[in-house]
Every structure is written in structure tokens, then in C-alpha cells.
Amino acid sequence: MAKATSGLPRGEIVRILSQLSSEEREEIMREVGKEHEVLKPKFIPIEEVLKLKGIISVGGDALKDSERIYDE
């Protein structure tokens, strides 16, 4: 469904929606709901996280690292 923005007053929007079938209104409401959904976190067991230890480096001195890069 295409996105649209408008400066229409609320009453005008209600009038337009009232001309649609209930199926069309429900589809519009589903689309609106999708735009306002909150992402749900995916939890991972700690055992899986601990398997990553040593694969990636975390921490360090970002300022020192960035200065080293610019000095090269």
C-alpha cells in the first residue's frame, strides 16, 4: 500500500474511510499498525553468547585507534 501524507482534517479522513468497505478499512488499519509496531527482542541463552568469546574483540581505546588510523 502506498504511503501518503495529508493535511486533511480528521473529519474529512473519517468521511473518506466511511466510504470504504470494512475489508478495506481493516487492511488500512493493519498497515497503520505495522508502522507502529515495536520490535521484540530475541533472547539468546548465555551458553550461545559465551561461544562467541574470542571470536570478536570488544573494548579497547577508540580514540587511540582512530588517531593511529589518521596518522598512517
PQR file with spaces between the fields and no chain letter, atoms N, CA, C, O and H, PARSE charges and radii, in Angstrom:
ATOM       1  N    MET     1       0.852   -1.173    0.000 -0.4000 1.5000
ATOM       2  CA   MET     1       0.000    0.000    0.000 -0.0000 2.0000
ATOM       3  C    MET     1       0.898    1.236    0.000  0.5500 1.7000
ATOM       4  O    MET     1       1.906    1.267    0.705 -0.5500 1.4000
ATOM       5  N    ALA     2       0.548    2.231   -0.767 -0.4000 1.5000
ATOM       6  CA   ALA     2       1.348    3.447   -0.878 -0.0000 2.0000
ATOM       7  C    ALA     2       1.186    4.317    0.357  0.5500 1.7000
ATOM       8  O    ALA     2       0.114    4.379    0.959 -0.5500 1.4000
ATOM       9  H    ALA     2      -0.271    2.206   -1.340  0.4000 1.0000
ATOM      10  N    LYS     3       2.265    4.982    0.720 -0.4000 1.5000
ATOM      11  CA   LYS     3       2.209    5.914    1.840 -0.0000 2.0000
ATOM      12  C    LYS     3       1.736    7.255    1.323  0.5500 1.7000
ATOM      13  O    LYS     3       2.057    7.651    0.203 -0.5500 1.4000
ATOM      14  H    LYS     3       3.136    4.931    0.231  0.4000 1.0000
ATOM      15  N    ALA     4       0.983    7.940    2.133 -0.4000 1.5000
ATOM      16  CA   ALA     4       0.520    9.271    1.762 -0.0000 2.0000
ATOM      17  C    ALA     4       0.485   10.139    3.004  0.5500 1.7000
ATOM      18  O    ALA     4       0.182    9.675    4.103 -0.5500 1.4000
ATOM      19  H    ALA     4       0.722    7.618    3.044  0.4000 1.0000
ATOM      20  N    THR     5       0.795   11.381    2.809 -0.4000 1.5000
ATOM      21  CA   THR     5       0.652   12.322    3.915 -0.0000 2.0000
ATOM      22  C    THR     5      -0.339   13.369    3.464  0.5500 1.7000
ATOM      23  O    THR     5      -0.433   13.691    2.280 -0.5500 1.4000
ATOM      24  H    THR     5       1.041   11.758    1.917  0.4000 1.0000
ATOM      25  N    SER     6      -1.061   13.886    4.406 -0.4000 1.5000
ATOM      26  CA   SER     6      -2.028   14.922    4.029 -0.0000 2.0000
ATOM      27  C    SER     6      -2.288   15.829    5.208  0.5500 1.7000
ATOM      28  O    SER     6      -2.069   15.469    6.365 -0.5500 1.4000
ATOM      29  H    SER     6      -0.984   13.625    5.368  0.4000 1.0000
ATOM      30  N    GLY     7      -2.755   16.995    4.886 -0.4000 1.5000
ATOM      31  CA   GLY     7      -3.136   17.941    5.922 -0.0000 2.0000
ATOM      32  C    GLY     7      -4.638   17.938    6.104  0.5500 1.7000
ATOM      33  O    GLY     7      -5.220   18.926    6.552 -0.5500 1.4000
ATOM      34  H    GLY     7      -2.934   17.287    3.946  0.4000 1.0000
ATOM      35  N    LEU     8      -5.269   16.823    5.755 -0.4000 1.5000
ATOM      36  CA   LEU     8      -6.722   16.748    5.855 -0.0000 2.0000
ATOM      37  C    LEU     8      -7.176   16.793    7.308  0.5500 1.7000
ATOM      38  O    LEU     8      -6.543   16.208    8.186 -0.5500 1.4000
ATOM      39  H    LEU     8      -4.796   16.020    5.391  0.4000 1.0000
ATOM      40  N    PRO     9      -8.276   17.491    7.551 -0.5600 1.5000
ATOM      41  CA   PRO     9      -8.840   17.473    8.909  0.2800 2.0000
ATOM      42  C    PRO     9      -9.362   16.076    9.241  0.5500 1.7000
ATOM      43  O    PRO     9      -9.713   15.299    8.353 -0.5500 1.4000
ATOM      44  N    ARG    10      -9.403   15.785   10.507 -0.4000 1.5000
ATOM      45  CA   ARG    10      -9.840   14.464   10.968 -0.0000 2.0000
ATOM      46  C    ARG    10     -11.218   14.090   10.420  0.5500 1.7000
ATOM      47  O    ARG    10     -11.435   12.947   10.017 -0.5500 1.4000
ATOM      48  H    ARG    10      -9.118   16.416   11.228  0.4000 1.0000
ATOM      49  N    GLY    11     -12.145   15.042   10.405 -0.4000 1.5000
ATOM      50  CA   GLY    11     -13.495   14.766    9.907 -0.0000 2.0000
ATOM      51  C    GLY    11     -13.492   14.322    8.455  0.5500 1.7000
ATOM      52  O    GLY    11     -14.283   13.464    8.063 -0.5500 1.4000
ATOM      53  H    GLY    11     -11.969   15.970   10.732  0.4000 1.0000
ATOM      54  N    GLU    12     -12.610   14.899    7.659 -0.4000 1.5000
ATOM      55  CA   GLU    12     -12.516   14.531    6.245 -0.0000 2.0000
ATOM      56  C    GLU    12     -11.969   13.113    6.093  0.5500 1.7000
ATOM      57  O    GLU    12     -12.416   12.349    5.238 -0.5500 1.4000
ATOM      58  H    GLU    12     -11.968   15.596    7.978  0.4000 1.0000
ATOM      59  N    ILE    13     -11.009   12.782    6.925 -0.4000 1.5000
ATOM      60  CA   ILE    13     -10.457   11.426    6.888 -0.0000 2.0000
ATOM      61  C    ILE    13     -11.535   10.415    7.269  0.5500 1.7000
ATOM      62  O    ILE    13     -11.657    9.365    6.637 -0.5500 1.4000
ATOM      63  H    ILE    13     -10.646   13.403    7.620  0.4000 1.0000
ATOM      64  N    VAL    14     -12.310   10.729    8.295 -0.4000 1.5000
ATOM      65  CA   VAL    14     -13.405    9.845    8.715 -0.0000 2.0000
ATOM      66  C    VAL    14     -14.414    9.685    7.577  0.5500 1.7000
ATOM      67  O    VAL    14     -14.885    8.578    7.318 -0.5500 1.4000
ATOM      68  H    VAL    14     -12.211   11.582    8.808  0.4000 1.0000
ATOM      69  N    ARG    15     -14.747   10.790    6.896 -0.4000 1.5000
ATOM      70  CA   ARG    15     -15.700   10.723    5.781 -0.0000 2.0000
ATOM      71  C    ARG    15     -15.181    9.809    4.680  0.5500 1.7000
ATOM      72  O    ARG    15     -15.931    9.005    4.127 -0.5500 1.4000
ATOM      73  H    ARG    15     -14.364   11.689    7.107  0.4000 1.0000
ATOM      74  N    ILE    16     -13.893    9.935    4.363 -0.4000 1.5000
ATOM      75  CA   ILE    16     -13.309    9.106    3.299 -0.0000 2.0000
ATOM      76  C    ILE    16     -13.307    7.639    3.722  0.5500 1.7000
ATOM      77  O    ILE    16     -13.677    6.763    2.940 -0.5500 1.4000
ATOM      78  H    ILE    16     -13.283   10.588    4.812  0.4000 1.0000
ATOM      79  N    LEU    17     -12.891    7.376    4.959 -0.4000 1.5000
ATOM      80  CA   LEU    17     -12.859    5.992    5.437 -0.0000 2.0000
ATOM      81  C    LEU    17     -14.248    5.368    5.477  0.5500 1.7000
ATOM      82  O    LEU    17     -14.403    4.170    5.239 -0.5500 1.4000
ATOM      83  H    LEU    17     -12.591    8.088    5.594  0.4000 1.0000
ATOM      84  N    SER    18     -15.238    6.163    5.773 -0.4000 1.5000
ATOM      85  CA   SER    18     -16.607    5.625    5.853 -0.0000 2.0000
ATOM      86  C    SER    18     -17.117    5.170    4.482  0.5500 1.7000
ATOM      87  O    SER    18     -18.071    4.395    4.403 -0.5500 1.4000
ATOM      88  H    SER    18     -15.112    7.136    5.966  0.4000 1.0000
ATOM      89  N    GLN    19     -16.501    5.637    3.426 -0.4000 1.5000
ATOM      90  CA   GLN    19     -16.910    5.238    2.077 -0.0000 2.0000
ATOM      91  C    GLN    19     -16.276    3.918    1.644  0.5500 1.7000
ATOM      92  O    GLN    19     -16.652    3.354    0.617 -0.5500 1.4000
ATOM      93  H    GLN    19     -15.727    6.266    3.490  0.4000 1.0000
ATOM      94  N    LEU    20     -15.311    3.426    2.429 -0.4000 1.5000
ATOM      95  CA   LEU    20     -14.639    2.169    2.095 -0.0000 2.0000
ATOM      96  C    LEU    20     -15.380    0.992    2.701  0.5500 1.7000
ATOM      97  O    LEU    20     -16.143    1.139    3.655 -0.5500 1.4000
ATOM      98  H    LEU    20     -15.006    3.885    3.263  0.4000 1.0000
ATOM      99  N    SER    21     -15.142   -0.176    2.130 -0.4000 1.5000
ATOM     100  CA   SER    21     -15.724   -1.387    2.712 -0.0000 2.0000
ATOM     101  C    SER    21     -14.993   -1.702    4.011  0.5500 1.7000
ATOM     102  O    SER    21     -13.896   -1.200    4.257 -0.5500 1.4000
ATOM     103  H    SER    21     -14.523   -0.296    1.354  0.4000 1.0000
ATOM     104  N    SER    22     -15.608   -2.532    4.833 -0.4000 1.5000
ATOM     105  CA   SER    22     -14.976   -2.880    6.110 -0.0000 2.0000
ATOM     106  C    SER    22     -13.657   -3.611    5.875  0.5500 1.7000
ATOM     107  O    SER    22     -12.718   -3.456    6.655 -0.5500 1.4000
ATOM     108  H    SER    22     -16.499   -2.940    4.633  0.4000 1.0000
ATOM     109  N    GLU    23     -13.577   -4.408    4.808 -0.4000 1.5000
ATOM     110  CA   GLU    23     -12.324   -5.106    4.486 -0.0000 2.0000
ATOM     111  C    GLU    23     -11.214   -4.104    4.155  0.5500 1.7000
ATOM     112  O    GLU    23     -10.073   -4.268    4.588 -0.5500 1.4000
ATOM     113  H    GLU    23     -14.341   -4.534    4.174  0.4000 1.0000
ATOM     114  N    GLU    24     -11.560   -3.064    3.383 -0.4000 1.5000
ATOM     115  CA   GLU    24     -10.566   -2.046    3.020 -0.0000 2.0000
ATOM     116  C    GLU    24     -10.103   -1.271    4.254  0.5500 1.7000
ATOM     117  O    GLU    24      -8.917   -0.977    4.405 -0.5500 1.4000
ATOM     118  H    GLU    24     -12.486   -2.931    3.032  0.4000 1.0000
ATOM     119  N    ARG    25     -11.055   -0.944    5.137 -0.4000 1.5000
ATOM     120  CA   ARG    25     -10.685   -0.240    6.371 -0.0000 2.0000
ATOM     121  C    ARG    25      -9.783   -1.102    7.243  0.5500 1.7000
ATOM     122  O    ARG    25      -8.812   -0.606    7.815 -0.5500 1.4000
ATOM     123  H    ARG    25     -12.018   -1.183    5.015  0.4000 1.0000
ATOM     124  N    GLU    26     -10.104   -2.406    7.350 -0.4000 1.5000
ATOM     125  CA   GLU    26      -9.284   -3.315    8.146 -0.0000 2.0000
ATOM     126  C    GLU    26      -7.874   -3.425    7.574  0.5500 1.7000
ATOM     127  O    GLU    26      -6.903   -3.485    8.328 -0.5500 1.4000
ATOM     128  H    GLU    26     -10.893   -2.809    6.886  0.4000 1.0000
ATOM     129  N    GLU    27      -7.756   -3.453    6.255 -0.4000 1.5000
ATOM     130  CA   GLU    27      -6.442   -3.513    5.615 -0.0000 2.0000
ATOM     131  C    GLU    27      -5.632   -2.257    5.940  0.5500 1.7000
ATOM     132  O    GLU    27      -4.439   -2.336    6.232 -0.5500 1.4000
ATOM     133  H    GLU    27      -8.545   -3.404    5.643  0.4000 1.0000
ATOM     134  N    ILE    28      -6.282   -1.118    5.886 -0.4000 1.5000
ATOM     135  CA   ILE    28      -5.608    0.145    6.210 -0.0000 2.0000
ATOM     136  C    ILE    28      -5.151    0.132    7.654  0.5500 1.7000
ATOM     137  O    ILE    28      -4.031    0.554    7.942 -0.5500 1.4000
ATOM     138  H    ILE    28      -7.252   -1.053    5.648  0.4000 1.0000
ATOM     139  N    MET    29      -5.976   -0.334    8.561 -0.4000 1.5000
ATOM     140  CA   MET    29      -5.612   -0.366    9.978 -0.0000 2.0000
ATOM     141  C    MET    29      -4.445   -1.332   10.236  0.5500 1.7000
ATOM     142  O    MET    29      -3.597   -1.069   11.088 -0.5500 1.4000
ATOM     143  H    MET    29      -6.886   -0.677    8.327  0.4000 1.0000
ATOM     144  N    ARG    30      -4.408   -2.450    9.495 -0.4000 1.5000
ATOM     145  CA   ARG    30      -3.275   -3.369    9.627 -0.0000 2.0000
ATOM     146  C    ARG    30      -1.985   -2.679    9.184  0.5500 1.7000
ATOM     147  O    ARG    30      -0.946   -2.812    9.831 -0.5500 1.4000
ATOM     148  H    ARG    30      -5.098   -2.663    8.803  0.4000 1.0000
ATOM     149  N    GLU    31      -2.064   -1.942    8.075 -0.4000 1.5000
ATOM     150  CA   GLU    31      -0.890   -1.221    7.578 -0.0000 2.0000
ATOM     151  C    GLU    31      -0.427   -0.173    8.590  0.5500 1.7000
ATOM     152  O    GLU    31       0.770   -0.029    8.838 -0.5500 1.4000
ATOM     153  H    GLU    31      -2.908   -1.835    7.549  0.4000 1.0000
ATOM     154  N    VAL    32      -1.365    0.545    9.164 -0.4000 1.5000
ATOM     155  CA   VAL    32      -1.014    1.555   10.168 -0.0000 2.0000
ATOM     156  C    VAL    32      -0.376    0.881   11.370  0.5500 1.7000
ATOM     157  O    VAL    32       0.606    1.384   11.917 -0.5500 1.4000
ATOM     158  H    VAL    32      -2.337    0.429    8.963  0.4000 1.0000
ATOM     159  N    GLY    33      -0.922   -0.244   11.783 -0.4000 1.5000
ATOM     160  CA   GLY    33      -0.371   -0.972   12.924 -0.0000 2.0000
ATOM     161  C    GLY    33       1.050   -1.435   12.667  0.5500 1.7000
ATOM     162  O    GLY    33       1.879   -1.405   13.577 -0.5500 1.4000
ATOM     163  H    GLY    33      -1.720   -0.652   11.339  0.4000 1.0000
ATOM     164  N    LYS    34       1.354   -1.867   11.439 -0.4000 1.5000
ATOM     165  CA   LYS    34       2.708   -2.315   11.099 -0.0000 2.0000
ATOM     166  C    LYS    34       3.712   -1.188   11.264  0.5500 1.7000
ATOM     167  O    LYS    34       4.838   -1.421   11.702 -0.5500 1.4000
ATOM     168  H    LYS    34       0.681   -1.891   10.699  0.4000 1.0000
ATOM     169  N    GLU    35       3.321    0.019   10.923 -0.4000 1.5000
ATOM     170  CA   GLU    35       4.230    1.158   11.014 -0.0000 2.0000
ATOM     171  C    GLU    35       4.539    1.527   12.458  0.5500 1.7000
ATOM     172  O    GLU    35       5.542    2.188   12.726 -0.5500 1.4000
ATOM     173  H    GLU    35       2.406    0.209   10.567  0.4000 1.0000
ATOM     174  N    HIS    36       3.685    1.105   13.394 -0.4000 1.5000
ATOM     175  CA   HIS    36       3.880    1.490   14.790 -0.0000 2.0000
ATOM     176  C    HIS    36       4.235    0.309   15.693  0.5500 1.7000
ATOM     177  O    HIS    36       4.203    0.426   16.918 -0.5500 1.4000
ATOM     178  H    HIS    36       2.871    0.568   13.176  0.4000 1.0000
ATOM     179  N    GLU    37       4.576   -0.840   15.074 -0.4000 1.5000
ATOM     180  CA   GLU    37       4.947   -2.000   15.877 -0.0000 2.0000
ATOM     181  C    GLU    37       6.283   -1.763   16.551  0.5500 1.7000
ATOM     182  O    GLU    37       7.171   -1.108   16.006 -0.5500 1.4000
ATOM     183  H    GLU    37       4.601   -0.935   14.079  0.4000 1.0000
ATOM     184  N    VAL    38       6.400   -2.297   17.718 -0.4000 1.5000
ATOM     185  CA   VAL    38       7.651   -2.225   18.463 -0.0000 2.0000
ATOM     186  C    VAL    38       8.399   -3.528   18.217  0.5500 1.7000
ATOM     187  O    VAL    38       7.822   -4.612   18.303 -0.5500 1.4000
ATOM     188  H    VAL    38       5.678   -2.829   18.161  0.4000 1.0000
ATOM     189  N    LEU    39       9.679   -3.415   17.912 -0.4000 1.5000
ATOM     190  CA   LEU    39      10.469   -4.618   17.702 -0.0000 2.0000
ATOM     191  C    LEU    39      10.604   -5.373   19.016  0.5500 1.7000
ATOM     192  O    LEU    39      10.864   -4.784   20.065 -0.5500 1.4000
ATOM     193  H    LEU    39      10.148   -2.534   17.842  0.4000 1.0000
ATOM     194  N    LYS    40      10.424   -6.674   18.940 -0.4000 1.5000
ATOM     195  CA   LYS    40      10.535   -7.504   20.131 -0.0000 2.0000
ATOM     196  C    LYS    40      11.930   -8.108   20.160  0.5500 1.7000
ATOM     197  O    LYS    40      12.407   -8.625   19.150 -0.5500 1.4000
ATOM     198  H    LYS    40      10.213   -7.153   18.088  0.4000 1.0000
ATOM     199  N    PRO    41      12.583   -8.044   21.308 -0.5600 1.5000
ATOM     200  CA   PRO    41      13.941   -8.591   21.377  0.2800 2.0000
ATOM     201  C    PRO    41      13.935  -10.107   21.262  0.5500 1.7000
ATOM     202  O    PRO    41      13.001  -10.777   21.703 -0.5500 1.4000
ATOM     203  N    LYS    42      14.983  -10.629   20.669 -0.4000 1.5000
ATOM     204  CA   LYS    42      15.155  -12.080   20.588 -0.0000 2.0000
ATOM     205  C    LYS    42      16.204  -12.443   21.626  0.5500 1.7000
ATOM     206  O    LYS    42      17.342  -11.979   21.546 -0.5500 1.4000
ATOM     207  H    LYS    42      15.742  -10.085   20.312  0.4000 1.0000
ATOM     208  N    PHE    43      15.841  -13.251   22.580 -0.4000 1.5000
ATOM     209  CA   PHE    43      16.752  -13.625   23.645 -0.0000 2.0000
ATOM     210  C    PHE    43      17.525  -14.871   23.255  0.5500 1.7000
ATOM     211  O    PHE    43      16.981  -15.796   22.653 -0.5500 1.4000
ATOM     212  H    PHE    43      14.917  -13.627   22.645  0.4000 1.0000
ATOM     213  N    ILE    44      18.807  -14.879   23.609 -0.4000 1.5000
ATOM     214  CA   ILE    44      19.697  -15.985   23.295 -0.0000 2.0000
ATOM     215  C    ILE    44      20.244  -16.525   24.618  0.5500 1.7000
ATOM     216  O    ILE    44      20.644  -15.751   25.488 -0.5500 1.4000
ATOM     217  H    ILE    44      19.249  -14.127   24.099  0.4000 1.0000
ATOM     218  N    PRO    45      20.261  -17.830   24.765 -0.5600 1.5000
ATOM     219  CA   PRO    45      20.819  -18.397   26.007  0.2800 2.0000
ATOM     220  C    PRO    45      22.277  -17.970   26.179  0.5500 1.7000
ATOM     221  O    PRO    45      23.011  -17.852   25.198 -0.5500 1.4000
ATOM     222  N    ILE    46      22.689  -17.741   27.413 -0.4000 1.5000
ATOM     223  CA   ILE    46      24.040  -17.270   27.704 -0.0000 2.0000
ATOM     224  C    ILE    46      25.096  -18.246   27.175  0.5500 1.7000
ATOM     225  O    ILE    46      26.191  -17.828   26.799 -0.5500 1.4000
ATOM     226  H    ILE    46      22.093  -17.837   28.209  0.4000 1.0000
ATOM     227  N    GLU    47      24.777  -19.524   27.145 -0.4000 1.5000
ATOM     228  CA   GLU    47      25.726  -20.510   26.620 -0.0000 2.0000
ATOM     229  C    GLU    47      26.080  -20.219   25.164  0.5500 1.7000
ATOM     230  O    GLU    47      27.224  -20.404   24.747 -0.5500 1.4000
ATOM     231  H    GLU    47      23.887  -19.864   27.450  0.4000 1.0000
ATOM     232  N    GLU    48      25.104  -19.768   24.402 -0.4000 1.5000
ATOM     233  CA   GLU    48      25.349  -19.422   22.993 -0.0000 2.0000
ATOM     234  C    GLU    48      26.212  -18.167   22.879  0.5500 1.7000
ATOM     235  O    GLU    48      27.079  -18.075   22.011 -0.5500 1.4000
ATOM     236  H    GLU    48      24.175  -19.618   24.740  0.4000 1.0000
ATOM     237  N    VAL    49      25.965  -17.210   23.759 -0.4000 1.5000
ATOM     238  CA   VAL    49      26.740  -15.975   23.743 -0.0000 2.0000
ATOM     239  C    VAL    49      28.190  -16.264   24.112  0.5500 1.7000
ATOM     240  O    VAL    49      29.112  -15.730   23.496 -0.5500 1.4000
ATOM     241  H    VAL    49      25.261  -17.285   24.465  0.4000 1.0000
ATOM     242  N    LEU    50      28.388  -17.108   25.118 -0.4000 1.5000
ATOM     243  CA   LEU    50      29.746  -17.422   25.571 -0.0000 2.0000
ATOM     244  C    LEU    50      30.568  -18.122   24.494  0.5500 1.7000
ATOM     245  O    LEU    50      31.797  -18.047   24.515 -0.5500 1.4000
ATOM     246  H    LEU    50      27.638  -17.542   25.619  0.4000 1.0000
ATOM     247  N    LYS    51      29.912  -18.802   23.553 -0.4000 1.5000
ATOM     248  CA   LYS    51      30.629  -19.444   22.441 -0.0000 2.0000
ATOM     249  C    LYS    51      31.307  -18.409   21.549  0.5500 1.7000
ATOM     250  O    LYS    51      32.240  -18.740   20.817 -0.5500 1.4000
ATOM     251  H    LYS    51      28.914  -18.862   23.536  0.4000 1.0000
ATOM     252  N    LEU    52      30.850  -17.167   21.602 -0.4000 1.5000
ATOM     253  CA   LEU    52      31.422  -16.103   20.776 -0.0000 2.0000
ATOM     254  C    LEU    52      32.708  -15.536   21.362  0.5500 1.7000
ATOM     255  O    LEU    52      33.437  -14.808   20.688 -0.5500 1.4000
ATOM     256  H    LEU    52      30.092  -16.898   22.196  0.4000 1.0000
ATOM     257  N    LYS    53      32.984  -15.872   22.617 -0.4000 1.5000
ATOM     258  CA   LYS    53      34.161  -15.338   23.291 -0.0000 2.0000
ATOM     259  C    LYS    53      35.417  -15.696   22.491  0.5500 1.7000
ATOM     260  O    LYS    53      35.650  -16.851   22.133 -0.5500 1.4000
ATOM     261  H    LYS    53      32.392  -16.464   23.164  0.4000 1.0000
ATOM     262  N    GLY    54      36.209  -14.666   22.231 -0.4000 1.5000
ATOM     263  CA   GLY    54      37.439  -14.867   21.471 -0.0000 2.0000
ATOM     264  C    GLY    54      37.277  -14.687   19.976  0.5500 1.7000
ATOM     265  O    GLY    54      38.266  -14.508   19.265 -0.5500 1.4000
ATOM     266  H    GLY    54      36.020  -13.728   22.522  0.4000 1.0000
ATOM     267  N    ILE    55      36.056  -14.732   19.490 -0.4000 1.5000
ATOM     268  CA   ILE    55      35.819  -14.549   18.047 -0.0000 2.0000
ATOM     269  C    ILE    55      35.873  -13.073   17.692  0.5500 1.7000
ATOM     270  O    ILE    55      36.406  -12.692   16.650 -0.5500 1.4000
ATOM     271  H    ILE    55      35.253  -14.877   20.067  0.4000 1.0000
ATOM     272  N    ILE    56      35.320  -12.251   18.565 -0.4000 1.5000
ATOM     273  CA   ILE    56      35.322  -10.814   18.314 -0.0000 2.0000
ATOM     274  C    ILE    56      36.041  -10.103   19.444  0.5500 1.7000
ATOM     275  O    ILE    56      36.110  -10.592   20.572 -0.5500 1.4000
ATOM     276  H    ILE    56      34.887  -12.561   19.412  0.4000 1.0000
ATOM     277  N    SER    57      36.569   -8.945   19.116 -0.4000 1.5000
ATOM     278  CA   SER    57      37.257   -8.153   20.118 -0.0000 2.0000
ATOM     279  C    SER    57      36.324   -7.034   20.554  0.5500 1.7000
ATOM     280  O    SER    57      35.764   -6.320   19.721 -0.5500 1.4000
ATOM     281  H    SER    57      36.512   -8.548   18.200  0.4000 1.0000
ATOM     282  N    VAL    58      36.162   -6.888   21.847 -0.4000 1.5000
ATOM     283  CA   VAL    58      35.308   -5.842   22.381 -0.0000 2.0000
ATOM     284  C    VAL    58      36.148   -5.005   23.338  0.5500 1.7000
ATOM     285  O    VAL    58      36.924   -5.537   24.131 -0.5500 1.4000
ATOM     286  H    VAL    58      36.617   -7.468   22.523  0.4000 1.0000
ATOM     287  N    GLY    59      35.985   -3.715   23.255 -0.4000 1.5000
ATOM     288  CA   GLY    59      36.713   -2.837   24.160 -0.0000 2.0000
ATOM     289  C    GLY    59      37.840   -2.141   23.418  0.5500 1.7000
ATOM     290  O    GLY    59      37.797   -2.004   22.196 -0.5500 1.4000
ATOM     291  H    GLY    59      35.354   -3.283   22.611  0.4000 1.0000
ATOM     292  N    GLY    60      38.831   -1.710   24.148 -0.4000 1.5000
ATOM     293  CA   GLY    60      39.944   -1.005   23.546 -0.0000 2.0000
ATOM     294  C    GLY    60      39.773    0.486   23.711  0.5500 1.7000
ATOM     295  O    GLY    60      38.885    0.960   24.420 -0.5500 1.4000
ATOM     296  H    GLY    60      38.865   -1.822   25.141  0.4000 1.0000
ATOM     297  N    ASP    61      40.634    1.204   23.049 -0.4000 1.5000
ATOM     298  CA   ASP    61      40.633    2.655   23.135 -0.0000 2.0000
ATOM     299  C    ASP    61      40.290    3.215   21.762  0.5500 1.7000
ATOM     300  O    ASP    61      41.160    3.298   20.895 -0.5500 1.4000
ATOM     301  H    ASP    61      41.355    0.819   22.473  0.4000 1.0000
ATOM     302  N    ALA    62      39.066    3.590   21.560 -0.4000 1.5000
ATOM     303  CA   ALA    62      38.615    4.070   20.252 -0.0000 2.0000
ATOM     304  C    ALA    62      39.355    5.332   19.830  0.5500 1.7000
ATOM     305  O    ALA    62      39.685    5.488   18.654 -0.5500 1.4000
ATOM     306  H    ALA    62      38.360    3.523   22.265  0.4000 1.0000
ATOM     307  N    LEU    63      39.618    6.228   20.760 -0.4000 1.5000
ATOM     308  CA   LEU    63      40.329    7.462   20.434 -0.0000 2.0000
ATOM     309  C    LEU    63      41.739    7.142   19.949  0.5500 1.7000
ATOM     310  O    LEU    63      42.185    7.660   18.925 -0.5500 1.4000
ATOM     311  H    LEU    63      39.350    6.101   21.715  0.4000 1.0000
ATOM     312  N    LYS    64      42.426    6.295   20.684 -0.4000 1.5000
ATOM     313  CA   LYS    64      43.789    5.910   20.306 -0.0000 2.0000
ATOM     314  C    LYS    64      43.786    5.213   18.938  0.5500 1.7000
ATOM     315  O    LYS    64      44.637    5.493   18.093 -0.5500 1.4000
ATOM     316  H    LYS    64      42.064    5.874   21.516  0.4000 1.0000
ATOM     317  N    ASP    65      42.828    4.309   18.728 -0.4000 1.5000
ATOM     318  CA   ASP    65      42.743    3.596   17.449 -0.0000 2.0000
ATOM     319  C    ASP    65      42.481    4.547   16.292  0.5500 1.7000
ATOM     320  O    ASP    65      43.095    4.422   15.232 -0.5500 1.4000
ATOM     321  H    ASP    65      42.137    4.082   19.414  0.4000 1.0000
ATOM     322  N    SER    66      41.561    5.506   16.491 -0.4000 1.5000
ATOM     323  CA   SER    66      41.241    6.433   15.403 -0.0000 2.0000
ATOM     324  C    SER    66      42.420    7.353   15.100  0.5500 1.7000
ATOM     325  O    SER    66      42.660    7.691   13.941 -0.5500 1.4000
ATOM     326  H    SER    66      41.062    5.607   17.352  0.4000 1.0000
ATOM     327  N    GLU    67      43.163    7.764   16.143 -0.4000 1.5000
ATOM     328  CA   GLU    67      44.341    8.606   15.919 -0.0000 2.0000
ATOM     329  C    GLU    67      45.410    7.839   15.145  0.5500 1.7000
ATOM     330  O    GLU    67      46.072    8.400   14.272 -0.5500 1.4000
ATOM     331  H    GLU    67      42.968    7.489   17.085  0.4000 1.0000
ATOM     332  N    ARG    68      45.575    6.560   15.466 -0.4000 1.5000
ATOM     333  CA   ARG    68      46.543    5.727   14.756 -0.0000 2.0000
ATOM     334  C    ARG    68      46.189    5.629   13.287  0.5500 1.7000
ATOM     335  O    ARG    68      47.069    5.699   12.429 -0.5500 1.4000
ATOM     336  H    ARG    68      45.037    6.104   16.175  0.4000 1.0000
ATOM     337  N    ILE    69      44.898    5.465   12.985 -0.4000 1.5000
ATOM     338  CA   ILE    69      44.451    5.358   11.597 -0.0000 2.0000
ATOM     339  C    ILE    69      44.731    6.654   10.852  0.5500 1.7000
ATOM     340  O    ILE    69      45.214    6.620    9.720 -0.5500 1.4000
ATOM     341  H    ILE    69      44.184    5.408   13.682  0.4000 1.0000
ATOM     342  N    TYR    70      44.439    7.790   11.461 -0.4000 1.5000
ATOM     343  CA   TYR    70      44.649    9.089   10.791 -0.0000 2.0000
ATOM     344  C    TYR    70      46.130    9.424   10.653  0.5500 1.7000
ATOM     345  O    TYR    70      46.508   10.161    9.742 -0.5500 1.4000
ATOM     346  H    TYR    70      44.046    7.818   12.381  0.4000 1.0000
ATOM     347  N    ASP    71      46.981    8.895   11.544 -0.4000 1.5000
ATOM     348  CA   ASP    71      48.415    9.158   11.479 -0.0000 2.0000
ATOM     349  C    ASP    71      49.096    8.369   10.363  0.5500 1.7000
ATOM     350  O    ASP    71      50.182    8.732    9.911 -0.5500 1.4000
ATOM     351  H    ASP    71      46.674    8.296   12.283  0.4000 1.0000
ATOM     352  N    GLU    72      48.450    7.286    9.922 -0.4000 1.5000
ATOM     353  CA   GLU    72      49.057    6.441    8.875 -0.0000 2.0000
ATOM     354  C    GLU    72      49.032    7.081    7.523  0.5500 1.7000
ATOM     355  O    GLU    72      49.505    6.491    6.552 -0.5500 1.4000
ATOM     356  H    GLU    72      47.567    6.991   10.289  0.4000 1.0000
